[in-house]
Structures are given as C-alpha cells and as structure tokens.
Amino acid sequence: MAKNADQVCVVKGWQDAPTVDESTLDDDLSRHFYYTLGRDKVGKSQLYLYHALALTIRDRLVARCRVTKQQIHEQKRRKTAYLSLEFLMGRALGNAILNLDLDEQVAKALQEYCTELEQVAEAEHDAGLGNGGLGRLAACFLDSCASLALPVIGYGIRYEYGMFNQAIENGHQIEQPDNWLREGHPWELSAPEQSKRVKFFGHVESYTDKYGREHRQWLDSQDVLAVPYDVPIPGYKNDIVNTLRLWKSEATDEFDLSEFNAGSYSEAVARKNLAEQITMVLYPNDSSENGKELRLRQQYFLSSASLQDIIDTWVSKHGEEFSDFADYHVFQLNDTHPSIAVAELMRILVDEYELDWQEAWSITTKTMAYTNHTLLPEALEKWSVSLFARLLPRILEIIYEINARFLAEVALAWPGDVEKQRALSLIEEGPEPQIRMAYLAIVGSYSVNGVAALHTELLKAGLFNEFYQLWPEKFNNKTNGVTPRRWLAHCNPELAKLLNQHIGDEWVADFSKVSQLRRLYDDPKFHKQWQAVKHSNKQRLVELVKNRCGVEFDAEMMFDVQVKRIHEYKRQLLNVLHVIHLYDRIRQGDTANIVPRCVLLGGKAAPGYYMAKKIIKLINNVAEVINKDPLAKPYLRVAFLPNYNVTAMETICPATDLSEQISTAGKEASGTGNMKFMMNGALTIGTLDGANIEIRDAVGADNFFLFGARAEQIDDIKAHYNPEQIIHQTDSLYKVMQLLESGHFNLFEPNLFDDIIAAIKSPHDPWLVAHDFASFVEAQEQVEQAYLDTAHWTKMSILNTAASGMFSSDRTISQYSDDIWHLEPLLDTSAQQNTQKKSS
C-alpha cells in the first residue's frame, strides 16, 4: 500500500537505538576503522585511526544531542541563537573526550593499536574558522553554554578555507591556503533537507493586496542555497550536547540548468562559482571593492539563513502566529558582523508573514542583543549605500525606514538639534554615503554590552555616548572569560592533576573553587610540585620552538611570551624594542642583574596590513641577530613562532612565565589570552587596558607588573607628544633607536625598517610607543627582581591561578543568561536519565 507523502516511516524509535556506552567503545572503534573507513592496518599515518576514533566519539555525542533537542522541544524552552561570523574551534577530539569523561576508556582502546591519544590527536586539523580572539571567545562561549545546560545554538559559516596558514620566508610572512577540510571533518552532520534560500541582487516592486494594503516584493534575485552542517558541542559531564550550525553556500539548480540549456555553459558555471565563493574563504581583507562585496555577502548569508532556520522551526510548530515569539527567542549578535540580522528579521516578518511594521519592530527589538568588541572607530563596519542598493535592495529600503523612524525619536529627545540627528543617523553623509552597522545593531537591540569594565565605560562615555544618553538602560558590561576545560584541564593535564590532588576536581565544572589554592601559596612542598609542573610544560614548548623555529630555548630560563594577532595597537613593536634594549645591555657587558630569558612572539598579520607585516619582519631579523651572537646566548634567545593557532596556544600558555599584555591603554576591548595565561600561573606585565584592569584587581597589584599611560591620560599626552624629545632624553631608548637606525638588524636590506622608525618618531603615533618605553623597561626590571626570588615568584604564580576563577567563560555566560537572555538550564527528564545509563 502506498504511503501518504507526509507519512514518516519510523523503523525504530530513537529511544531504542543501539547503545553507545563505554562497554561498546572498543567495538565501535574497530567497526569504524575496519568497515566505515575500510582500513586493515594503521600504518605510519594516524589519520584513519583518528577518523575512526572521532566517529566513535561522535556517536556518543549524537545520542546526547538528540536528547538535548528533545528536552528543548518538549519543555518549550526560551533559547538563544548565537550569531558569529567566526568560531575558532581548534581541535575537537581531546575536548570531547574530556567533556564525556572517556579518557581512560579511550586510552585502553588505543592500546590495541599500539598508540596513544596524543599521537592520534595530532592528525586532526585545527578548525580555523576565525581570525583571532573574537572567534575563540565564541568557541569558549559555546562550551560554557553546554556545560551550564543552557539551550543555545551557535550559527556560523563553514568556510572551506579557514584563517590562512602562515609561513615565514626570510623573515617575511607568507600566506598559504588553510584547506582544513581536505581530509574531511568527521564531527559534522549535514542536513541538506533543511537548506535555506538567500536572496541577492534583483529589484523591489510594490503590490497591493485585496484589502488595499501595500506590500514590497523582492524580485529577480539571484538566490543562493545555504546548506547546514551541524557540529555537536558537548557540555562537561552533564549529558547536554548543543549544536553549532555552520552554513555552506551552494548554487540553486534552476539558473544553472536554464543557462546551460541556452548554450551559456560558461555563464552557468560562473554563477555556480559565485554562489560557492561566499563560504569558500574566511572573510577576506576588504581593502578592495570585491573584498568588501564578498564580506557583505557572507554577513547577509549567515544572518538570513540563520533567521530563516529559527523562524521556519517556529512556524512548523506554531503556524504564522508570532505574538509570543519574543518570549522564546534571543539573537545574540557577536560584534557588528551579523548586525544586518536586524533588517533581515524585519524583512522576513513584514514581507513574508505580512506583520505590520510596528508589530515586527516590537519583536525585533525584544529579541536582538548586540555585543561590541572594539574601541577603534575604524573597526566599526560601514558599507556604502551604493553597494547595498545593488546587492541587497530590499534590505536597504528597510534600513532607510528604520533610520527615518529612529531619527524622529532623536528629534523628540533633542528638539531642533539637526547636528545630533546627523551624528546618530544610521546613514553617514558624504560623497559616498555609508551605512553604520554598529548603529543599526544598537537601534535594533534591547541590550548592548561591552566585554570588560573599562571597555564598557569608554563605550558609554565616548564611542556611543549619544546612544547611551538616549537609552542608558540598554548598556551593560559582560567581561569576557575562557573555558577552564580547554584552557587548563585539557591543555595542562599535569597542573590539572596537581589541582585535583590538593583541592579536588570540582574546579573543572565550577572554576570559582580554584580559589582554594590560596591556602597552599606558602607551602614549600607544594611549591616544588608547582615548579616541577611548570618545568615539564616548558620542556614541551622547548620542543615545539625547536621544531617550528629551529631555535634552542632553555627551560631553565624565564619564558617571556606575547602571542596574539599582529596589530600596532597590541604593540609587539614595544616588546621588540625592549628585546633590543636587553641585547644592547648584554653587548655592553651590563649583565649583572639580567635574568636569562627566552622571548617568544607569534601571531598573524592581516594580508593587507603593511605595517603589521613589517613588524613581523623586524621581529625575525632581531631574533636572527641575537640568536647568532654567542655573547647573547647565555642571557637571551628570541623566536617568532609561525602559524600561531589554538593548538599551538595549548602548548604555549602552560609553559609561560611572563604574559605580555601591553596594548596602548584604551585600545583593547578585553583580551582573552591574558586570562588563559593567568589560569596557567603566568604573571602579567601590562597596561591598564581591557580586562587587564580586572585581572590586576583580582590578583592584587603586588602580583601584576603595571606600566604605561592610563586611558584617561592619552588625550593630554597626544596634545603635546614629542617622541624625538623623549628619545633624546631617554638613554636606553636612544641606544635602541641608534641600533635600529644604523641598520644593525638589516645590514643587507637597506632602509627596510625606515617606516617603523618613522612611526616611532612621529608626533602623531596613536600607540605612544616612545612614551611608554621607559615605563615598560622599569616594569621589566621589576620582573627580573621578582624572578630571581624563586619562592616569591612561585607564590605569585600560584596566586594568579587561584585568582583566575572570575575569568571563566562559565561566569560570563551565566551573566549573559541572567541579565540578557533570561534562560533556564535544561532539566533532567526520564529520557535524559535513560540516555545517561545507555551512553555515558
């Protein structure tokens, strides 16, 4: 008998699916290795064994993910969709095994293959779907959401090529493609039947319905398919598995076929390629018009597909009734990248479901929440009106309507103040009018948060002051955090074991309990254990630096580290000037108080960022000169680690003694590397910038090396800044500049660093490198004095870890949930309890 088209044949309910518990792990690994992958021996490569193990672990994640979704569905839970153009996930295998508490079982299973987890994990490529801290923060947040049992789904883009692989050739950064998917991604599950159509180009026309109401219609668009790929995100030992849904762009069938039939094969292929280009590469340098268009296409593609996904699910359950939609949904916009979602949600509600404007706007402004991640005005995205008109004509109309209604509100708040309207308008006037995307996010959201206490205050006082005056209730702070699962328990297993022995293991799930370490900070026996762990971690980093850089670090020396995106405001240049200062002291024989140190720098410069790439070249040239000088070898070694990524950081941060967080005050929104280093017992040298302020408050001023101008002093300093005078009045800086200007680090590359020298000397240098140099050197001398007293340094190290509890992303996400999202943790149900028995 023929089945009804809507009828679903269920052979076996998911509750009756085969078990995937620890007792079957060995068998499942063998099944995937021998049958799913068709292998009969491991061989030299661990790749197939890694894939088999990943599929084995994924089976267990899928079982839990199914139950988690069922809970959300049955309990009709309020949930958050976290929209981010970046998710810097790193490797998944080790983190999943940790969160599922399968370490012992996996180790036992791998014995049959004569290998260990650490070797197998090396076969996994980093999922490099982000440029830096923003994307890694998003990954930490997803881990915390699942670990806190909060119903949160992440939405991002499945870039075929992630953040570029960085090679160093003759000291220069060389960008190479990061084809992270070339050997497959066993963690993902595709769902092509849930694909969405995203519109581009075309034009807009009006039509009148039978009731005389006018509507707008987006016609003749060039549609692109958004195909979802789901990656499970496990919570820590709680059987909750959330989802990260990544969208891949594909061409629709119809325009390819019609053009092919018309004999225009090349045009059909070109359109297909244009569609697939959207998710081909992690958003590019937007210095060219083509780059800008692709980046805007990516942002709209992500926002439209994700909102359609949420609304389609709602309509399938509730029909076209949206009166209580806002009671059950929150859209968190991770920076300005997905801010176009404000206009897209209005388009869907007004155009597709025919809600009146005010009802749709009420829903939008009750569901959108915006996180700002920058204090740099140039980093707030703007798009030309002409680009919008061509690429997204209907969205442009909606933005103009939002702006008109908003400016009427501004006029009521400041009657007759035309300048105020011009300053707050979503459309920036000029020869080429621009749409201010951050302004769109603020106007369309009910919550606007910064990511560190100083950052939020500076937003309210400066960048968004008028908006704060208009809506003070919207603004709040949520200081960033990082997950202690990956950034201590996983990456520093020896320290984790030591903590477990002395304070128990509850700190992994409740990181506030790490404060119990305070009682041990003065225990000589514990000191020796702490020092032994640090030395072991330093040996791991010694091997990494030797293999990747060819530089011999010494684990007996102090490890001084600055790894992060290369940018002038992060002041890697200031760090290099101090290295040159140390080198000059050594050459002059002033070595009596020098603490031998290994200086490690790493990070990627944006491909089009000339000065950042020049700084990388300077670092490498300085390193080469110093490392070849036999006088320097006992006291100073320098390396630039190529292709810095999440996996590299997992080796770096447990080994670090001194964490360099030296951005110009008032420029870093928060920083998260500073938190990872602190968790692992590194001491911080830094300015009062971003989360450094809260780190210093938490650990105490005596356990933090402070230097540099304060944010509130910057404007006064710039008003009469004379770096040439500072150089001549500061003997140490004068000597450093002499070495630079003499060409000592570029003997066979004349004038190579003239631009850097000019930037340091410029009275318009916004980063105040010359101004902060003397203060930096003084703070570094305090570091040396502290490091010479091993017992004192160890106390400070222990206290840093003990004080790092508030920098867990669990705390951050709890505050998002309590203050912005208003979520409730998922409750245990009988279904979950059954799954715990079957698959944990």
C-alpha positions in Angstrom: 0.0 0.0 0.0 1.4 3.4 -0.9 2.3 5.7 1.9 1.0 9.2 2.3 3.6 11.8 1.2 3.6 13.3 4.7 3.9 10.0 6.5 7.2 9.2 8.1 8.3 5.6 8.5 9.9 5.0 11.8 11.5 1.6 12.0 12.8 2.1 15.5 12.4 4.9 17.9 15.5 6.8 18.9 14.9 5.6 22.5 15.5 2.1 21.2 18.6 2.9 19.2 21.7 0.6 19.9 23.6 1.6 22.9 26.9 3.5 22.7 28.2 3.3 26.2 31.8 2.7 27.4 31.4 -1.0 27.1 31.0 -0.8 23.3 33.7 1.8 22.7 36.4 -0.8 21.7 33.9 -2.5 19.3 32.7 0.8 17.8 36.3 1.9 17.2 37.1 -1.3 15.4 33.8 -1.2 13.4 34.5 2.4 12.2 38.2 1.6 11.4 37.6 -1.7 9.6 34.2 -1.1 8.0 33.2 2.6 7.9 36.7 3.5 6.7 37.7 0.2 5.1 41.1 0.0 6.7 43.0 -3.1 7.9 46.2 -1.6 9.4 47.2 1.7 11.0 50.4 2.3 9.1 52.7 5.3 9.6 49.8 7.8 9.5 47.4 8.1 12.4 44.8 9.8 10.1 42.4 6.9 9.7 42.6 5.9 13.3 41.8 9.5 14.2 38.8 9.5 11.9 37.6 6.2 13.4 38.0 7.5 16.9 36.3 10.8 16.1 33.3 8.9 14.6 33.2 6.7 17.7 33.1 9.7 20.0 30.6 11.4 17.6 28.2 8.5 18.0 28.1 9.3 21.7 27.6 13.0 21.1 24.8 12.4 18.6 22.9 10.3 21.2 23.1 13.1 23.8 22.4 15.8 21.2 19.2 14.1 20.3 18.0 14.0 23.9 19.0 17.6 24.4 16.9 18.7 21.4 14.0 16.6 22.7 14.2 18.4 26.0 14.1 21.8 24.4 11.2 20.8 22.2 9.1 19.1 25.0 9.7 21.8 27.5 9.1 24.7 25.1 12.2 26.5 26.3 13.4 30.0 25.7 16.6 29.7 23.7 19.4 31.8 22.3 20.8 31.8 18.8 24.5 33.0 18.9 25.3 34.6 15.6 29.0 34.9 14.8 31.0 35.2 11.6 33.9 33.5 13.4 34.2 30.3 15.5 37.8 29.4 16.2 37.1 25.9 17.5 40.6 24.4 17.2 40.7 20.6 17.6 37.7 18.8 18.8 38.8 15.3 19.8 40.6 15.9 23.1 38.0 18.4 24.3 35.1 16.0 23.5 36.8 13.1 25.3 37.4 15.3 28.3 33.8 16.5 28.5 32.4 13.0 28.0 34.8 11.7 30.7 36.2 9.0 28.4 39.9 9.4 28.9 40.6 6.1 30.5 38.3 4.1 28.1 39.9 5.8 25.0 43.4 5.2 26.3 42.6 1.5 26.8 41.0 1.1 23.4 44.0 2.7 21.7 46.4 0.2 23.3 45.1 -2.3 20.8 46.5 -0.1 18.1 49.9 0.4 19.8 49.4 4.2 20.1 48.2 6.9 22.5 45.6 9.7 22.3 48.3 12.4 22.0 49.7 10.8 18.8 46.2 10.2 17.3 45.1 13.8 18.1 48.0 15.2 16.0 46.2 14.0 12.9 43.3 16.5 13.4 43.5 19.8 11.7 42.5 23.0 13.6 39.1 24.2 12.6 40.4 27.7 11.9 37.1 29.4 11.3 38.2 32.7 12.9 40.8 35.4 12.8 41.6 35.6 16.5 40.1 36.4 19.9 36.6 37.1 18.7 36.3 33.6 17.2 38.0 31.9 20.1 35.7 33.7 22.5 32.7 32.3 20.6 34.1 28.8 20.9 34.6 29.2 24.7 31.1 30.5 25.0 29.6 27.5 23.3 31.5 25.2 25.6 30.2 27.1 28.6 26.6 27.2 27.3 26.6 23.4 27.0 28.4 22.9 30.3 25.8 25.1 32.1 23.0 23.2 30.3 21.7 26.3 28.6 19.6 25.9 25.3 21.9 27.8 23.0 22.6 27.1 19.3 25.6 28.7 17.5 25.3 29.8 13.9 28.3 30.4 11.7 29.8 29.8 8.3 31.5 26.6 7.1 34.5 28.2 5.4 36.2 25.7 3.1 39.5 27.6 3.7 40.0 29.0 7.2 42.4 31.5 8.5 45.5 31.3 6.2 48.5 29.2 7.1 51.4 31.5 7.9 54.9 30.6 6.7 58.0 32.7 7.4 60.4 33.1 4.5 63.5 35.3 5.0 61.7 36.8 8.0 58.6 37.8 5.9 55.1 36.5 6.5 53.9 34.3 3.6 50.2 33.4 3.4 49.2 29.9 2.3 45.7 28.4 1.9 44.4 26.7 5.0 42.4 23.8 3.4 41.4 22.4 6.8 38.7 20.3 5.2 40.9 18.5 2.7 40.9 15.2 4.7 37.3 15.5 5.8 35.6 16.7 9.0 34.2 13.7 10.9 32.5 15.8 13.5 29.9 17.3 11.3 26.5 16.1 10.1 25.0 17.6 7.0 21.2 18.3 6.8 20.6 19.3 3.2 16.8 18.9 3.6 16.9 21.9 5.9 18.7 24.2 3.3 17.5 27.8 3.1 17.4 30.2 0.1 19.2 33.5 0.5 18.5 36.4 -1.9 21.0 38.7 -3.6 20.7 41.4 -6.3 17.4 41.9 -8.1 14.9 44.8 -7.6 11.9 45.7 -5.4 8.4 46.4 -6.6 5.2 47.3 -4.8 1.9 45.5 -5.0 -1.5 46.0 -3.3 -3.4 43.1 -1.8 -7.1 42.6 -1.8 -7.5 44.6 1.4 -5.9 47.6 -0.2 -2.6 47.2 1.8 0.6 48.0 0.0 3.5 45.5 0.1 7.0 45.3 -1.1 8.3 42.4 -3.2 12.0 41.4 -3.8 12.0 40.1 -7.4 14.5 38.7 -9.9 17.0 38.0 -7.2 19.9 35.6 -7.7 19.3 33.1 -4.9 21.9 31.0 -3.2 21.3 27.9 -1.1 22.6 27.8 2.5 23.2 24.1 3.4 23.6 23.4 7.1 26.3 21.3 8.7 25.8 20.6 12.4 28.7 20.1 14.8 27.9 18.8 18.3 29.1 20.9 21.3 29.3 18.7 24.5 28.9 20.1 28.0 31.2 18.9 30.7 30.0 15.6 32.2 26.3 16.6 32.1 25.0 14.7 29.0 24.0 18.0 27.4 25.1 18.4 23.8 24.3 21.7 22.0 24.8 22.4 18.3 26.9 24.7 16.2 25.2 25.0 12.8 27.6 26.1 10.0 26.2 27.2 6.7 27.8 26.2 3.3 26.8 28.1 0.2 25.7 26.2 -2.9 24.1 27.2 -6.2 20.5 26.5 -6.7 19.7 24.1 -9.6 17.4 26.2 -11.7 19.5 29.0 -13.0 22.4 26.7 -13.8 20.1 24.4 -15.8 18.4 27.2 -17.8 21.6 28.9 -18.8 23.2 25.6 -19.7 20.2 24.7 -21.9 20.5 28.1 -23.6 24.1 27.2 -24.5 25.7 29.5 -21.9 27.7 26.9 -20.1 30.4 29.3 -19.0 27.9 31.7 -17.5 26.2 28.8 -15.7 29.5 27.7 -14.2 30.4 31.3 -13.3 27.2 31.7 -11.4 27.7 28.5 -9.6 31.2 29.6 -8.7 29.9 32.9 -7.5 27.4 31.2 -5.2 30.0 28.9 -3.7 32.6 31.6 -3.3 30.5 33.0 -0.4 31.8 30.3 2.0 35.0 29.5 0.2 37.3 31.6 2.4 37.2 33.1 5.9 36.2 36.7 5.2 38.9 38.4 3.3 40.8 41.7 3.5 38.2 44.3 2.5 40.7 46.8 1.1 39.3 46.2 -2.4 35.7 46.7 -3.6 35.5 43.0 -4.4 36.6 42.1 -0.9 34.0 44.4 0.6 31.2 42.8 -1.5 32.2 39.3 -0.6 32.4 40.2 3.1 28.9 41.8 3.0 27.6 38.7 1.1 29.0 36.5 3.9 27.4 38.6 6.6 23.9 38.6 5.0 24.2 34.9 4.0 24.9 34.0 7.7 22.2 36.2 9.1 19.4 35.4 6.6 20.0 31.6 6.7 20.1 31.6 10.5 17.0 33.7 11.0 15.1 31.6 8.4 16.1 28.5 10.2 14.7 29.7 13.6 11.5 31.1 12.1 10.8 28.1 9.9 11.1 25.9 13.1 8.7 28.2 14.9 6.2 28.3 12.1 6.2 24.5 11.8 5.2 24.2 15.4 3.0 27.4 15.9 1.9 28.4 12.5 2.1 32.1 11.5 1.3 33.4 15.0 4.2 35.5 16.3 2.5 37.1 19.3 4.8 35.3 21.8 7.8 34.6 19.5 9.9 37.1 21.5 9.2 35.2 24.7 11.1 32.2 23.4 13.9 33.6 21.3 17.1 35.7 21.7 19.5 36.5 18.9 23.0 37.5 20.2 25.0 39.4 17.6 28.7 38.8 18.1 30.1 42.2 17.0 28.8 44.1 14.0 29.3 41.3 11.5 25.8 39.8 11.9 24.1 43.2 12.7 22.3 43.1 9.3 20.1 40.5 11.1 18.1 43.4 12.5 16.9 44.4 9.0 16.6 40.8 7.8 14.3 39.9 10.6 12.1 42.9 9.7 12.1 41.7 6.1 11.0 38.2 7.0 8.3 39.3 9.3 6.9 42.2 7.2 7.4 40.8 3.7 6.9 37.1 4.1 4.5 36.9 7.0 2.8 40.3 6.5 3.1 41.6 10.0 2.6 45.4 10.3 5.8 47.4 10.8 5.2 48.2 14.5 4.5 44.6 15.4 7.5 43.4 13.6 9.7 46.1 15.1 8.5 45.2 18.6 9.5 41.6 18.0 12.9 42.6 16.6 13.8 44.9 19.4 12.8 42.4 22.0 14.9 39.6 20.5 18.1 41.2 19.3 21.1 41.8 21.6 24.5 43.2 20.5 28.0 42.7 21.8 30.6 45.3 20.9 34.2 44.1 20.7 36.2 47.2 19.7 37.1 50.7 20.8 38.7 51.5 17.4 36.3 53.7 15.4 37.8 52.4 12.1 36.9 48.8 13.1 33.2 49.7 13.2 31.9 48.4 9.9 30.4 50.7 7.4 29.0 49.7 3.9 28.4 52.0 1.0 24.8 52.7 0.2 25.5 52.0 -3.5 26.8 48.5 -2.6 23.7 47.8 -0.6 21.5 49.1 -3.4 23.0 46.7 -5.9 23.4 43.7 -3.6 20.6 43.9 -1.1 18.0 46.4 -2.5 15.1 45.4 -0.1 17.4 45.4 2.9 18.5 48.9 2.1 14.8 50.1 2.0 14.2 48.6 5.4 17.3 50.3 6.8 16.1 53.6 5.5 12.7 53.1 7.1 14.3 52.1 10.4 16.5 55.2 10.2 13.6 57.5 9.5 11.6 56.3 12.4 14.7 56.4 14.7 15.6 60.0 13.7 12.0 61.0 14.6 12.8 59.6 18.1 16.1 61.5 18.2 14.2 64.7 17.2 11.9 64.3 20.2 14.8 63.8 22.6 16.8 66.7 21.2 14.3 69.1 19.5 15.8 71.2 16.7 19.3 69.6 17.1 20.0 68.8 13.4 23.6 68.0 14.2 22.6 65.4 16.7 20.4 63.7 14.1 23.3 63.8 11.6 25.6 62.3 14.2 23.2 59.5 15.2 21.9 58.7 11.7 22.3 55.1 10.5 23.4 56.7 7.2 26.7 58.7 7.3 26.6 61.6 4.9 29.4 62.3 2.5 30.4 61.9 -1.2 29.7 58.2 -0.8 27.0 57.7 1.9 27.8 54.8 4.3 25.6 52.6 6.4 26.8 52.5 10.0 26.3 48.8 11.0 27.1 49.3 14.7 24.4 52.0 14.9 21.9 49.6 13.2 22.7 47.0 15.9 22.3 49.5 18.7 19.0 50.8 17.4 17.6 47.3 16.8 18.7 45.7 20.0 17.3 45.7 23.6 20.8 45.0 25.0 24.2 46.5 24.1 27.2 45.1 26.1 30.9 45.7 26.2 33.4 43.0 27.1 35.4 44.5 30.0 34.6 47.1 32.7 36.8 49.8 31.1 35.7 49.0 27.6 32.0 49.4 28.5 32.7 52.7 30.4 34.6 54.0 27.4 31.7 53.0 25.0 29.3 54.9 27.2 31.5 57.9 27.6 32.8 58.1 24.1 32.1 55.9 21.1 28.3 55.5 21.8 27.7 58.4 24.2 24.7 59.8 22.5 23.1 56.4 22.3 23.8 55.9 26.0 22.1 59.2 26.8 19.1 58.1 24.8 18.9 54.6 26.2 21.0 54.1 29.3 19.1 51.0 30.2 20.3 49.2 27.1 24.0 49.3 28.1 25.7 46.7 30.3 29.0 45.0 30.8 29.9 41.3 30.4 33.6 40.8 31.0 34.9 38.1 28.7 36.1 34.7 30.0 37.7 31.5 28.7 36.7 27.9 29.3 38.7 26.2 32.0 38.0 22.8 30.4 40.2 23.5 27.3 42.5 26.2 28.8 43.6 24.3 31.9 42.1 20.8 32.3 42.8 19.8 28.7 45.9 21.8 27.8 47.7 21.5 31.1 47.0 17.9 32.3 49.9 17.9 34.8 48.7 21.0 36.6 45.1 19.7 36.4 46.2 16.5 38.2 48.1 18.6 40.8 45.0 20.6 41.5 42.8 17.5 41.7 45.2 16.1 44.3 45.0 19.2 46.6 41.6 20.8 46.1 39.6 18.1 44.4 38.2 18.1 40.8 35.1 20.2 41.2 37.0 23.2 39.9 36.6 21.9 36.3 32.9 22.5 36.4 32.9 25.3 39.0 36.0 27.3 38.4 35.4 29.6 41.4 36.7 26.7 43.5 40.2 27.3 42.2 40.4 30.0 44.8 41.1 27.2 47.3 44.7 27.2 46.0 45.3 30.3 48.1 45.8 28.2 51.2 48.7 26.5 49.5 50.6 29.5 48.2 53.1 29.5 51.1 53.6 25.7 51.2 57.2 24.8 50.3 56.3 21.2 49.3 53.5 22.4 47.0 56.0 25.0 45.6 58.2 22.1 44.4 55.3 20.3 42.8 54.2 23.5 41.1 57.7 24.3 39.8 58.0 20.7 38.5 54.8 21.0 36.5 55.9 24.3 35.0 59.4 22.9 34.1 57.7 19.9 32.4 55.5 22.2 30.4 58.4 24.4 29.4 60.2 21.3 28.1 57.2 20.7 25.8 57.4 24.2 24.5 61.2 23.9 24.0 60.5 21.0 21.6 57.8 23.0 19.8 60.0 26.0 19.3 62.9 23.9 18.2 60.8 22.0 15.6 59.0 25.1 14.3 61.6 27.8 14.6 65.0 26.0 14.8 65.7 28.0 17.9 67.1 26.3 21.1 65.2 27.5 24.1 66.3 26.6 27.6 63.7 25.5 30.1 65.9 26.9 32.9 65.4 30.5 31.6 62.4 32.7 32.1 59.8 32.3 29.3 58.5 35.7 28.2 55.6 35.3 25.7 53.5 37.6 23.5 51.2 35.6 21.1 48.2 37.3 19.5 47.1 38.9 16.3 49.8 41.3 15.0 48.5 44.8 15.2 50.1 48.2 16.0 47.8 48.8 19.0 48.8 45.5 20.6 52.4 46.8 20.5 54.5 43.9 19.5 56.8 46.7 18.4 57.3 47.9 22.0 58.2 44.3 23.0 60.8 44.1 20.3 62.3 47.5 21.4 62.7 46.0 24.9 64.4 42.9 23.4 66.8 45.2 21.6 67.4 47.1 24.8 68.3 43.8 26.6 70.6 42.9 23.7 72.4 46.3 24.0 72.9 45.7 27.7 74.4 42.3 27.0 76.7 43.7 24.3 77.8 46.5 26.7 78.6 43.9 29.4 75.8 45.1 31.7 74.7 41.6 32.6 74.9 41.6 36.4 71.2 41.8 37.0 69.9 40.3 33.8 67.7 37.3 34.2 68.2 34.9 31.3 65.0 34.8 29.3 63.6 33.2 26.2 61.3 35.6 24.3 58.6 34.1 22.2 56.3 36.1 19.8 53.7 34.8 17.5 50.6 35.8 15.6 49.3 36.6 12.1 49.1 39.9 10.3 46.1 40.6 8.0 47.4 40.1 4.5 46.8 43.7 3.6 48.3 45.2 6.8 51.6 46.6 5.6 52.9 47.8 9.0 52.0 44.6 10.9 53.8 42.5 8.3 56.8 44.8 8.6 56.8 44.3 12.4 56.9 40.6 11.8 60.0 41.0 9.6 61.6 43.2 12.3 61.0 40.5 15.0 62.6 37.9 12.8 65.6 40.0 11.9 66.2 40.9 15.5 65.8 37.2 16.5 68.3 36.1 13.9 71.0 38.6 15.0 70.6 37.8 18.7 70.4 34.0 18.3 73.7 34.1 16.3 75.6 36.2 18.8 77.5 34.0 21.3 77.6 36.8 23.8 73.8 36.8 23.9 73.2 33.1 24.1 73.5 32.7 27.9 71.1 35.5 28.6 68.7 36.0 25.7 67.0 33.9 22.9 64.3 35.1 20.7 61.8 33.2 18.4 58.8 34.1 16.2 56.5 31.0 16.1 55.0 30.7 12.6 51.3 29.8 12.1 50.2 30.5 15.7 46.8 28.9 16.3 44.7 27.3 19.0 46.7 24.1 19.1 49.9 25.9 19.5 48.5 28.0 22.3 47.6 24.8 24.2 51.3 24.1 24.5 52.4 27.8 24.9 50.2 29.0 27.8 51.0 26.2 30.3 54.8 27.0 29.8 54.7 30.7 30.0 56.3 32.6 33.0 55.6 36.2 31.8 52.5 37.1 29.8 52.9 40.3 27.7 49.6 42.3 27.6 51.0 45.6 26.6 48.4 47.3 24.3 48.0 51.1 24.4 45.5 51.9 27.2 42.0 52.4 25.9 42.5 50.3 22.7 42.0 46.7 23.7 38.4 45.8 24.4 39.1 42.9 26.7 41.7 40.3 25.6 41.3 36.6 26.4 44.9 35.4 26.0 45.6 37.3 29.2 43.1 35.1 31.0 44.5 31.8 29.6 48.0 32.7 30.7 46.7 33.7 34.2 44.8 30.4 34.6 48.1 28.6 34.0 50.1 30.5 36.5 51.8 33.1 34.3 52.4 36.6 35.7 51.2 39.5 33.7 53.1 42.6 32.6 50.6 45.0 31.2 48.9 48.4 30.9 45.6 49.3 32.5 43.7 48.2 29.4 40.8 45.9 28.7 40.5 43.0 31.2 44.0 43.6 32.5 42.3 46.0 35.0 40.1 43.3 36.3 43.0 40.8 36.3 45.0 43.2 38.4 42.1 43.8 40.8 41.6 40.1 41.2 45.1 39.0 41.9 46.3 42.2 43.6 48.6 45.0 42.5 51.6 43.2 44.1 51.2 40.3 41.7 50.9 42.3 38.5 53.6 44.3 36.7 52.0 47.6 35.7 53.4 50.2 33.3 52.3 52.8 30.8 50.0 55.7 30.4 46.4 55.4 31.6 43.4 55.7 29.2 42.3 59.0 30.8 45.8 60.5 30.2 46.1 59.6 26.5 44.4 62.7 25.0 46.6 65.1 27.1 49.7 63.2 26.1 48.8 63.3 22.4 48.1 67.1 22.6 51.9 67.8 23.0 53.5 64.5 22.1 57.2 64.8 21.1 58.7 61.4 20.7 62.0 62.7 19.3 62.5 64.7 22.5 61.6 61.6 24.6 64.2 59.5 22.6 67.0 62.1 23.3 66.1 62.3 27.0 65.9 58.5 27.5 69.3 57.0 27.3 68.0 53.4 26.9 65.6 54.3 24.1 68.2 56.4 22.4 70.6 53.5 22.2 67.8 51.2 20.9 67.0 53.7 18.1 70.6 54.1 17.2 70.9 50.3 16.6 67.7 50.4 14.5 68.7 53.5 12.5 72.2 52.2 11.9 70.8 49.2 10.1 72.3 46.7 12.6 69.3 44.4 12.1 69.1 44.8 8.3 72.7 45.1 7.2 72.0 43.7 3.7 68.5 45.2 3.4 69.0 48.9 3.4 66.1 51.2 4.6 64.0 48.2 5.3 62.7 49.5 8.6 62.5 53.2 7.9 58.7 53.2 8.1 58.8 51.6 11.6 61.5 54.1 12.7 59.4 57.0 11.3 56.2 55.7 13.1 58.0 55.6 16.5 59.3 59.1 16.0 56.0 60.5 14.6 54.3 63.0 16.9 51.0 61.5 15.6 51.8 58.0 16.7 48.5 56.9 18.3 50.1 54.0 20.1 52.6 56.1 22.1 55.4 53.6 21.8 58.2 56.0 22.7 56.2 57.5 25.6 55.6 54.1 27.3 59.1 52.6 26.6 60.8 53.8 29.8 57.9 52.7 32.0 58.0 49.3 30.2 61.7 48.9 30.9 61.2 49.8 34.5 58.4 47.2 34.9 60.6 44.6 33.2 63.3 45.3 35.7 60.8 44.6 38.5 60.0 41.3 36.7 63.7 40.4 36.8 63.9 41.2 40.5 60.9 39.1 41.3 62.0 36.1 39.2 65.4 36.0 41.0 63.5 35.0 44.1 62.1 31.6 43.2 59.9 31.2 46.2 58.4 34.7 45.8 57.8 34.1 42.1 56.1 30.7 42.8 53.8 32.4 45.3 52.8 35.0 42.7 52.3 32.3 40.1 50.0 30.2 42.4 48.0 33.3 43.4 47.4 34.2 39.8 45.9 30.8 39.1 43.9 31.0 42.4 42.5 34.4 41.4 41.5 33.4 37.9 38.2 32.0 38.8 36.2 35.0 37.7 37.7 34.8 34.2 35.9 31.5 33.4 33.5 31.8 30.5 31.0 29.9 32.7 30.8 33.1 34.8 30.4 35.3 31.7 27.7 33.1 30.2 25.9 32.9 33.5 25.7 36.7 33.4 24.6 36.7 29.8 21.9 34.2 30.7 20.7 36.0 33.9 20.9 39.6 32.6 20.3 39.4 28.8 19.0 36.1 27.7 16.9 35.1 30.7 17.3 31.4 30.0 16.8 28.5 32.4 19.0 25.4 32.4 17.6 22.3 30.9 16.1 20.0 33.5 16.7 16.3 33.9 14.0 14.1 32.4 13.4 10.4 32.3 14.6 10.4 28.7 17.9 12.0 29.7 18.3 9.6 32.6 17.8 6.7 30.3 20.5 8.1 28.0 22.9 8.6 30.8 22.6 4.9 31.6 23.0 3.9 27.9 25.6 6.3 26.5 27.7 7.8 29.2 
